[in-house]
Amino acid sequence: MPEERAPNQPPEVDLEKAPFFFEGQSIEDATAVKLVKTTFENYESQRKTHEERWRTAENLYFGVVTKRKWEGTEVERASLPVMIAFDQVESAYPILTEALFERTPTFFEVTAPEGVSSAEAARQRDRLAAFLETPYDETGITPMSALYEAIHQLLILGDGVIEITWDAEQQRPIPELVDLKDLYFDLSIPGPLIDLSPAVIRRKLVTIEQLAKLRVDPQMRIPSDEMLNFMSRTRQLASADLLKRENAAAHKETLQIGDLRTDPRHREIEVLMYWTKDRLIWVLNRVWCALTVKNPYGFIPFVKGPLIIVPGRPYSMSLPDVLEGEQKYAQGIRNARLDNLALMLQKPRWRIQGTPVSPSKLDWKPGLIDEVPSKDSTGVLDVEMVNQDA
């Protein structure tokens, strides 16, 4: 096993006494760690109710129905889903993508500012369009795939998020899909425009190997391999981790929260990427400041596309939000009908108290002979068909 060494814990910092971050001013590492960690925890605590909405939305999309049993027994009641949310999402998805990207790759326009010719603006549009259709790494994935996935995300959760990064080596912008659950911002903003948040944090899991390669950048302060190994073993959990695991378990999948990778290079470390319009900070495992620089873009590089805007609310409504009542009503009616049929097919019986009975004769089966003192000792209860039109 590789060696491990714990990093020194950062000293306590009182943010009220910390200096304001004017342009060009250096920030002490401990102050940066405290700032990012405190902001992250505040943003995380604000969105608990929205995480419940996302849990419900995904359960509706996957058709998750809570299992129930007949009271006092181990016999399961009907729990079949009615996939209304799934059908509506998958029906809306091609309609939206075809409407938005019908003129791919030039489905957008570039407006020429003052002093720039329309021909130059057209060349810029064509160049950006070529980037969208050109793979940016050896996987062959193009930036367009991220845009398609964002549409899918906003239909299910209400918002789709894209991060725009600049690849200096290839000299091109790269759109990257961001899981809505891994993006944190101030929920007091009056609407879905994420640019209004004073800071935005993306929580990302990065492998030791990827972090080690960043040591060639003089701006990055990546700790030793021993410290990285220790951090990968002591990674803190976020509420998003539990939400993802619970949603996976609901539709019978297993999502490991702990890092079980045998190759140490592939173990992951939490990176909190803290963005403001004038500063970028990276904090590893909530204890190590790996980067604190001026924001190279001058803006927060995230785009959050809403589905159904709710005035004054930072998150939007999704299709499952709208269809929740309809789907649960349909499921309730269908499963009540199946329970009714089960009772009609296996009608409840009564028996005079004290009448001896063998356990093997409690359940009906072909050829059953039930020995009773008299024919009036047992009977069958009638079950009415109450929802035959369900």
N, C-alpha and C positions, 0 to 999 in steps of 0.2 A: 504494500500500500504506500502511496506517496506521503511525504512528510506534511504535517499540518502545523500551522502556527496562528494563534489568534491575534488579530490586530488590536492595537491599543484603543480603548474606548474614548470617544471624543469628550472633552470636558464640557460641563454644563454651561449653557449660554443663555443669558436673558435677552430675548429678542427686543424687549422694550429699550434696552441699553445699547443694542447693536447699532452701528452707523447706518445712515441711509446709503443706498447703493447708487451713487451718482456715476455717470458715465466715466469709465477709466479708473474707477476706484477698485482696489483689490478687496476681496472678501476672505476673511479667515476661514479655513476649512471647517473648523468646529461650528462657526456661525452658519455656514452654508448647509452643513448636515442638519443642524437644528431647525433651520428655516424650512428645508425641504421635508423633513420628517414630520414636523408639526403641521405644515400645510396639507400634506398627504393625509394625515390622520383626521384633520378637520373635514376635508373634502369627502373622505370615505364615510365618516359618520353622518354626513348630511344626506346621503343618497340611499339609506336603508330601505325606505318605502319604495323607491324606484327599483331596487333590486328585487323586491317582492313582485313587482309588476312584471319584470323580465322573467322571473321564475314561472309565473303563471302563463305568460305569453308563450314561452317555449314548451310548457306542458300541453297547452292547447294545440300548438303546431304539431307536436309529435303524438298527439292523441293519448296523453297519459290520463288514466282514470284511476282514482283511488280504489284499491281493493276493499271489499266489504264482505262480511260473513253474516249468516243468519244468527241472530242473537242467541247466545248460549250454546252455539255449535261451532264446528270447524268447517262447515259447509259454506263455500263461497257463493255470494250472490252475483248476479250478472254485472259485468263491468266492461262492456264493449264501448269503444270510442266512436264518436261521430266526427269525422275529420273535416269539419267545415272550415276551420282556420287554415289547415294545410291546403285544401282545395282552392281557397280564395287567394292565398299567397302565391301558389304555383300558377294560378290563372293570371294574376296581376303581373307577375314577374316578366314574362315575355312581352306583354303589352307595354310596360314601362321601358324596358330595355330597347325594344324596337322603336318606340317613339323618341327616346333620347339619342340613340346611336344609329338612327336610320341612315345617316349620311356618313357613316364611318369610312375613313378616319377623320374627315374634315366636318365633324358634327358641331363645331363651334366656330366662332369668328374672332379675329383679332382686330381691334379698332386702332387705327393709326392716330397717335397723338399729334399735337401741333408740331410741324416741322418734319414729319415722317410721311413718306409717300404711301399711297394705298398698295402699291406693288410690293414695297418692303414689308408692310403688314401681312400681305398674302404669303410672302416667303416665310415669315415667322410662323404663320398658321400652319403652313405645310411642313415646316420643320418639327413643330410640336406634334403634329399628327403622325409624322414618321416615328417619333420617339414612342408614341402610344402603341404603335404596331410592332416595335422592335424589341425582342427579348433583351433584358438587362443583365442576365447571368446565364450560367451553363444549364439551368433548368429549362430554358426555353419559354418561361412564363413572360408574358407581355404586361405592361401596365394596364391594359384594358381589362384584364382579368380581375384586377383589384376594384375597378369601377363596377363591374358586374356583381362582384361579391358584396360591395357596399349597398347596392340596390336590394339584394336579398336580405341583408342585415336590417335595413331600414323598414322593410315590409314586416319582418318578424318582431323587431324590438322597437321600431318607431324612428330610429336614427341610424344612419350609416356614416362611418367615419373614415376619412382618408388622411394620411400624413404625406406631405410633399417633402422629399429630401433631395439634396443636390449631390450628384455623384461627380466629384471633382476629376476623377480619372477619366470617366467617359464624357465629361462635360455635358451632362444632361440631367433634367429633373426626373425623379422616379416617384410615382404615386404608390403608396403602400397601404393596404387595408389595416385598420386598427380595430381590434375587438372593443366594442362600446364599453364592455365591463372593465377594460384596462385603461380607460381614460377618465381622469379626475379633474374637475374644475369647480368653480364657485357656483353653487346653485341659487345664489341670490340674483343672478343676472335676469333681466326682464324679458326672457324669450330664448329661442333656440340658437341665437348667434353666439358661438363659442368665443369669438374675438372680444366680446365684452368682459370675459373673465379676466381678472388681474393676473392670474397665473393658470397654467394648464400643466398637468403632470401625466405623463404616460408611464405606466408600469410595464416593464418588459423583462422577460427572462432571457438572459444572454449566456452562452456557454463560456467556459473558461478559455477554450481555444480561441473564440472570437475576441474576448477581452485581451488576451495575451498579444494578439496581432496588432492591437491598437497602441502598443508601446512605441511603435515607430513614429507616432504622432507626438511631437514635442509638447503639445498642449495637454495631452492625456497623462494622468498620474495613476497608472495601473499598479496595484500592489504586487508583491512577490507571488510566485506560484503557490507557496505554502499558505499564504493568507487567502488566496483565491480558493484553494482546496477547503480551508476551514469555513469560508463563507458559504460554499456550496452545501456544506453539511449543516449549517445553522440558518438556512434561509427562513425568513419570517413569512407567515401566511397572511393573506389579505382576504377580506370577505368575498372578493371575486373568485378566489380559489375554491372556497366552500360552495359558492353558488354554482360554479361549473361542475363540481363533483356531484352535487345533489341533482342537477339537471341531467347529467349523464346517467346517474343511477336510476332516475325515474323512467328512462326509456331503455333500461337494462344494458347499460354500458358501464365499464369500469374506467375511471379516470384517477390515476395515481397522483396524489399531491406530493408525496415524498419523491426525491430524486433517486431512482433505482438504477441508474446507468452505471455499468461496471467500469467503463473507461473514464478516468477522471477528467480528461479533456472535454468530454461531452456533458459534464454536469453543469447545471445552470445556476446563475446568480441573479438575484433581483436587482434591477437597475431602475431607479426613479429618475426620469428625465424631466426636469423642471424647466418650463419655458415661460418667460415673460417677453414683452416686446423688445426689451433691451438686454436680457441676460439668459444664459443657458447653463444649467448646473446638472451634473450627473452625480448621483449618490448610490454607492454599491451597498447592498444589504443593510441600508439605513445607518451605516457607521463610517463609511469611507467616501470622502469627496474625491471623485476621479477627474472632474472637469468643472471649471467655473470660468466662463468666458463671456464676452459680449455676444449677444445674439447675432449670428452672421447674416441673418435674413432681414432683421428689423421688423419682423412680424411673427405671430404664432403660427407655425406651419401645419395647422390642422383644419380640415373642412368637415363640418358636420351637417349632413343633409337630412332634413326632417321629412316625415311622411305626412302627418296631420298635425299642423301647428296648433298648440293650445296657448292662447294669449296669456302672457305672464309666467309661463312654465318653461324651464330650460330643456326638458325632454319632451319629445313629441309622442302622439298616440300611434300605436301600431294597429295592423289589421286584427290580431288576436284581441287587443283591447276592445275594439268595436264589436267583435263577434263573440266575446266571452259569454254573454247572457244567452244568445241564441244557441251556441254550441252546448252549453251546460243544460239548457232546457231540452234540446233534442236528445242528448245523452240520457237525461233523467227519464224522459218518456220511453225511450227504447229499452232501457234497462229495467224500468218498472214493468214493461210489457213482458220481457223475458222472465222476470221473477214471477209474474202472474202465470205464465205458461208453465213454469217449473212446478208451481203449486198445483196446477190443474193436472199435470202429468203424474206428479207424485203427491197425491192428496194427503193432507194430514189425517191421522187416525186417532181415535180415542179408545181408551180401555178403562174399564171400571177399576178403581183403585183397589189394590190387593190381589188382583188377578195375576197368577204366576205367569212369567214369560221368560223365554230363553233369549239371550242377547243376539243370537244368530237369526232370530225371527223378527227383530225390530225393523229391518229394512225389507222392502218388497223385492221380490225376484220371481222369475218364472218357476212354477211348481211349488211355491211356498205353501206349507200346511201349518196353520197356526192352531194349536190345541188350546181351547178355552172351555170353561165350565158350561157355558151356554152360548147360544148364538147372539144373545143380547149383551154379551160381555165386551164386545168390541164394535166399533163402527167407523165409518169414513165421513169426514167433514166435507161438505160441498164448498167449492171455490168458484166464485162468480167471475166471469170474464168482464173486467171492468174497463179495459182500454183496447178493445179489439181493432180500433182504427189507428192505433199508434204507428 
